[in-house]
Amino acid sequence: SDKTLSESIAAFAIQNGEIAAPFQFLNLGILAYTGGGSALAQLQVAPNGEPVKSTGKVGFGLWRSVYLTKQVSLRNRVL
């Protein structure tokens, strides 16, 4: 058959009639540590609301709190 690889994959993927839901990106915000106990933070609190923006020590506080809550284990949080 003269199918391309993408056509073969698409045909295989929809064999049983089920189609995956389209991808949707959820922007949670931007965090950047800038050194010296300072950071930039832009957090998306509500899906259609204004982002919360902060810099300096307050930005670092936001950055550090998100960083620590995303650590998987208590051991990583302490280290």
C-alpha positions in Angstrom: 0.0 0.0 0.0 1.1 3.6 -0.7 0.1 5.0 2.7 2.5 7.3 4.5 3.5 6.6 8.0 1.2 9.2 9.4 -1.7 7.8 7.5 -1.0 4.3 8.8 -0.8 5.6 12.4 -4.0 7.6 12.0 -5.8 4.5 10.5 -4.6 2.3 13.4 -5.6 4.9 16.0 -9.2 5.2 14.8 -9.7 1.5 14.1 -12.3 1.1 16.9 -14.1 4.4 16.2 -12.8 6.2 19.2 -11.0 9.5 18.7 -9.0 11.2 21.4 -10.0 14.5 22.7 -8.1 17.5 21.3 -5.1 18.6 23.3 -5.7 21.7 25.5 -2.9 23.6 27.1 -3.4 24.9 30.6 -1.1 27.8 31.4 -0.3 27.8 35.1 2.1 30.7 34.8 5.8 31.6 34.6 8.4 31.4 37.3 12.1 32.4 37.0 14.7 32.4 39.7 17.1 35.3 39.0 19.6 34.7 41.8 20.4 36.5 45.0 17.1 35.7 46.6 15.0 37.3 43.9 12.7 35.9 41.2 10.1 36.8 38.7 6.6 35.3 39.0 3.5 35.5 36.8 0.8 33.1 38.1 -2.5 32.5 36.3 -5.0 32.2 39.2 -8.2 32.1 37.2 -8.6 30.8 33.6 -9.8 34.1 32.1 -8.6 36.4 34.8 -5.6 38.7 35.1 -2.3 37.0 36.1 -0.7 37.8 39.4 2.7 39.4 38.7 5.5 39.8 41.2 9.3 40.5 41.3 12.1 40.6 43.8 11.7 39.1 47.3 7.9 38.6 46.9 8.5 36.9 43.6 11.1 34.7 45.3 8.6 33.8 48.0 6.1 32.7 45.3 8.8 30.8 43.4 10.0 29.0 46.5 6.5 28.1 47.6 5.6 26.6 44.3 9.0 24.9 44.0 8.7 23.3 47.5 5.1 22.1 46.9 6.0 20.5 43.6 8.7 18.3 45.3 7.6 14.7 45.4 8.9 13.5 48.7 9.4 15.0 52.1 13.1 14.1 51.9 13.4 16.3 48.7 11.6 19.1 50.4 14.0 19.1 53.4 17.1 18.7 51.3 
